Structures are given as structure tokens and as C-alpha cells.
Amino acid sequence: MSATDGLMRGMDVIDTGAPLSVPVGGATLGRIFNVLGEPIDNLGPVDTRTTSPIHRSAPAFIQLDTKLSIFETGIKVVDLLAPYRRGGKIGLFGGAGVGKTVLIMELINNIAKAHGGVSVFGGVGERTREGNDLYMEMKESGVINEQNIAESKVALVYGQMNEPPGARMRVGLTALTMAEYFRDVNEQDVLLFIDNIFRFVQAGSEVSALLGRMPSAVGYQPTLSTEMGSLQERITSTKEGSITSIQAVYVPADDLTDPAPATTFAHLDATTVLSRGLAAKGIYPAVDPLDSTSTMLQPRIVGEEHYETAQRVKQTLQRYKELQDIIAILGLDELSEEDRLTVARARKIERFLSQPFFVAEVFTGSPGKYVGLAETIKGFKLILSGELDGLPEQAFYLVEVKEIILSTNSGQIGILPNHAPIATAVDIGILRIRLQDQWLTMALMGGFARIGNNEITVLVNDAEKGSDIDPQEAQQTLEIAEVNLSKAEGKRQTIEANLALRRARTRVEAINMMS
């Protein structure tokens, strides 16, 4: 459980006859503990006499609760394709450096703050720096209240990678014991975050080797399934309350068939698989939409609209995956018109699944976004229906808008990031949006624009993308408008003819800017 420095043969050992017990209850909130339940945050002793043993049985079958409801996270790819169950177990699978810890920190930010209940975080064999980053993040977000610790919403239990294997193997049990008290005694819904379950297995393997047990598959301990079950079966929902567990799982060499992640799969309600291929493309979160699964994605649970949208997204992405070899060998031009359209929509979907995170704002410079489920479904339905086929792929990616040029009643104005808040009438004219090195051009027919908080909202009477306008038809409309103006009689007819001419000229100008 701690360093063995100074121990020697012949030393007296005293058997207390008591199990390893840790403090539980409200006094643990806002504090950091080690595997023995000792505070390690230099804030003094814990003000509680209530303790619980870390080794105990799972709840009896008749105590379990089987209600099914969705746990909204605000992360598009998760909520749409692999929704989480309230009171369930969720695994975040991925190799080194694909974003497991960032995703779990974003989930803590989104869920713990909106959840309103209590949370317990177990740091199992991970980096000390990450534990410190998480502690600072929680203080900044108010989940840990420095001024009044009693009002904090989370307890932290750390057994980092410099700890002995015995400590790393049991730190998850310590965190779970604290969560069980809130569930069983306080009758609360609890969030349990564990980072990383693979380190729990790894520590068990080290202990097994020290005990001289014969290694099993791929060198793991022969008791792997039993040890995993003793932890996972205690993470469940009872009639008193629920524990919703989100666990990061390191995948050695990106091999999901490795015994450690494979054994974890059997216990989970939802799996979020992180892809190195998507991370290499710069698409974050790098969640693989085809490999990620959830038992909750059923029409009777999520509803027909959600289910149908998710299935169509998966079908489109699966077809794109099947066509990639053909594209690599023969090129995109050799595909049928239908397949080219599928590829275009799949690439837009792939980029639309990306999302800026709150916890990554300091690194990316992009403000984080929480996207509700209804908004997520609506966005993907627009892509699948073809209504957004004219937009470039970059419009669906989390790239920054570099510049906007807008026609107002006072003339054209240029809008850059961090522009001062304004509200203005939009004139008949051109709207240009610069995304990285590409311009998106639209013909607007008057309306209203509001700018504030680094966002722009434009409400218009009518709008057409330059790429959607037929050049021949636009030129004919312009010629007709010029003839009608020359024949106009009276003030009203002249005003109407002038408006029609301005609209026609704007459409032709939008086409010219595209070329």
C-alpha cells in the first residue's frame, strides 16, 4: 500500500483484525485522498468518523433498479450514436495520445456541473500532472469550492503511477466505496469517474507476478476476470440511488482484442472508441462513430427520430468506408453520381461530429460548445436530407471563421473575431465568409444581423449560395429586370423595378465572385 523502504526480515507485524476502511460521507467532498483514505491535499484531517471497508459484496439481485433513461452529455457524437445510460457503465477506449483524459475531463465539466449531484473521481495509475490539472480545473469551474469546502460536489482519490502496485490495484475500490455511501445511505445519484481501468489491470498483473502465480493470456494474471468483476459488479443502480460510471480504458497498441480491454467490454452499457485515424486528421473528439456502441440506441428508448437519424449517419459513414479503397486506386471521378454524393455527405458528417471542448479552450483558442440532443439531431438531418450539399466541408468543421463581409444599409462592413457587439439592418447584397483559405459567398435579400459574444446571427428574407445559382437563369433575370425598369410608370412601379434589378445584380455578382 505504500513504499517498502526500511522494511526488513524479522520486524514485528501487528494484525489489526480489521478491514481496510476509508472515510465516507459529505466530509469527503472537495478533498483529495490516497488509497488508505488519508487526505493528501494539506488541508488537515477529514472531519468525519464514518468509515466503510473497501472490500465488500455487490448489491443483491433484488436490490437492483432496471429503469432506462438517457444521460445527455452535450457532446454530439456521443449523444447521437452511442448515448449513455443514467446509472450505467461507460467505457472510453483508446490508445496513447488520442484524447481519453481530455474527453473524461470534458464529461466532468459538462455532466458534473449540470448534474447537480455528487461525483467521485478515481485516478488509477495515471500521471500526477493530470491529477493536478483536474484539481485546478475543478476549482476554476466551481465544482470544488475553495472558500467553503462543504459546498463542493466532488471527492478525488488518487493512486498515481509512482505508487506501489498494491495501492494502484485498490484505489478504484476506495473511490467506489465513497460513491456507494452516497448511493446507499444518502440515496443520491452519483457520478463515478475512473481514469484508467487498464492501470487497475496492470497493477493486478504486477501483484500476481509478485505472488508467483502462473501468467495467463498475453502475460496477464489468471484472475483477470474475477478482479474486474469484483470492481464492476459493485458499480450499479439500486432502488436507493444510482452510480453512473465513466471509465477511461487504455488500449495497448490500439488492439481492442487485448485481454484487458476485451474483459472490460462485457461489463459496459456503452463504449466510446477513440480512433487514431481521426486524431491524425485533426478531428476532435476523435470518437469512431462506427466502432462506438450503446445498448440504449433503441427506438423504444431514444425515440424513432433519434434512432433513424443515427442509423442513417452510420449507413452513410459505412458506405464511405467501403468506397475509400476505390477512391484511393481509381479516384473520386470514377464513382457513380450517387456514390459521389454519399462521399460528400459522409465527409461533412465526419467533420460535423467534431466539437470544441471547454477544457481545451486554453490550447485551441476556440470557445467550448455544449450541444443539446434536439439540436444535434436537427443538424444531422439537414446534412442527410441534402439541404446543405452546397456548403464546403470546412463549414462543418470546428475551424474558426476568419472574417465576414456583410452588406448593410450603411454600406459594406467587415467583421473580424472579437468584434464589438452591434445590431444592424442587412441590405440587399453579398455576404462573404472566410473559412481558413476559402470564401463562402451568398446573395442576401435584406434582413437583420446581430453580433455579440464572438457570434453573428443573420436573419434574412431570402438567401442563395453562389454555388446554387444558375448563371444563365441569373443573367436572363437581370436582362428582364433592366427592361422592366425602363418601362416602369409611376413611383410604385419604379421602386419595385429598382428592387428587382438590385436583387438580380446581387445574384450575378455572387456568381462572379465564385469564379
HELIX and SHEET records of a PDB file:
HELIX    1   1 GLY A   26  THR A   28  5                                   3    
HELIX    2   2 PHE A   61  GLN A   63  5                                   3    
HELIX    3   3 LYS A   76  LEU A   81  1                                   6    
HELIX    4   4 LYS A  100  LEU A  107  1                                   8    
HELIX    5   5 ILE A  108  ALA A  112  3                                   5    
HELIX    6   6 LYS A  113  HIS A  115  1                                   3    
HELIX    7   7 THR A  128  SER A  141  1                                  14    
HELIX    8   8 ILE A  149  GLU A  151  5                                   3    
HELIX    9   9 PRO A  165  ASP A  184  1                                  20    
HELIX   10  10 ILE A  197  LEU A  210  1                                  14    
HELIX   11  11 ALA A  217  GLY A  219  5                                   3    
HELIX   12  12 LEU A  224  GLN A  232  1                                   9    
HELIX   13  13 PRO A  252  ASP A  254  5                                   3    
HELIX   14  14 PRO A  259  PHE A  265  1                                   7    
HELIX   15  15 ARG A  276  ALA A  280  1                                   5    
HELIX   16  16 PRO A  299  VAL A  302  1                                   4    
HELIX   17  17 GLU A  304  LEU A  330  1                                  27    
HELIX   18  18 LEU A  332  GLU A  334  5                                   3    
HELIX   19  19 GLU A  337  PHE A  352  1                                  16    
HELIX   20  20 GLU A  361  THR A  364  1                                   4    
HELIX   21  21 LEU A  373  SER A  385  1                                  13    
HELIX   22  22 GLU A  393  PHE A  396  5                                   4    
HELIX   23  23 GLY A  466  ASP A  468  5                                   3    
HELIX   24  24 PRO A  471  LYS A  487  1                                  17    
HELIX   25  25 GLY A  490  MET A  514  1                                  25    
SHEET    1   A 2 SER A  21  PRO A  23  0                                        
SHEET    2   A 2 THR A  51  PRO A  53 -1                                        
SHEET    1   B 8 ILE A  32  PHE A  33  0                                        
SHEET    2   B 8 VAL A 154  GLY A 159  1                                        
SHEET    3   B 8 VAL A 118  VAL A 124  1                                        
SHEET    4   B 8 ASP A 189  ASP A 195  1                                        
SHEET    5   B 8 SER A 242  TYR A 250  1                                        
SHEET    6   B 8 LYS A  89  GLY A  94  1                                        
SHEET    7   B 8 ALA A 270  VAL A 273  1                                        
SHEET    8   B 8 THR A 293  SER A 294 -1                                        
SHEET    1   C 2 ILE A  70  PHE A  71  0                                        
SHEET    2   C 2 TYR A  84  ARG A  85 -1                                        
SHEET    1   D 5 GLY A 411  ILE A 415  0                                        
SHEET    2   D 5 VAL A 401  THR A 408 -1                                        
SHEET    3   D 5 ILE A 422  LEU A 435 -1                                        
SHEET    4   D 5 GLN A 438  GLY A 452 -1                                        
SHEET    5   D 5 GLU A 455  VAL A 460 -1                                        
SHEET    1   E 5 GLY A 411  ILE A 415  0                                        
SHEET    2   E 5 VAL A 401  THR A 408 -1                                        
SHEET    3   E 5 ILE A 422  LEU A 435 -1                                        
SHEET    4   E 5 GLN A 438  GLY A 452 -1                                        
SHEET    5   E 5 ALA A 463  LYS A 465 -1                                        
END                                                                             
